Amino acid sequence: MDGWTKRSLIFVVVAVLVCTTTRFPAFAQDQKLDEEATAEAMITDFVLLRPLGIGATAVGTVFFIASLPFSAPSGSVGVAFRKLVVEPAAFAFARPLGKVIY
């Protein structure tokens, strides 16, 4: 790889690490379900969190399929499916825009 490509790759890796390890102040406060979400929370949710949730659903599905030979004999297919596929899908598609429930 040339110098420019290495620097770009390092920049992307550092940016991803910073984004995934920091907490967003907009979500630091407790949000009740009956309160209206702020515009900032909705924008952050739509631009950043929903795509991450969709990606987590896709990655979780791949890992769920890969784990079937191990989870089927142990009887934990349901738990693996819920944790790896259903919960990320619910985070991405089922909750109201701007509402992050931990």
Protein Blocks (a to p, Z undefined) as FASTA:
>chain_A
ZZklmmmmmmmmmmmmmmmmpccfklmpccdfkbccdfklmmmmmmmmmmmmmmmmmmmm
mmmmmmmmmmmmnopmmmmmmmmmmmmmmmmmmpcehiacZZ
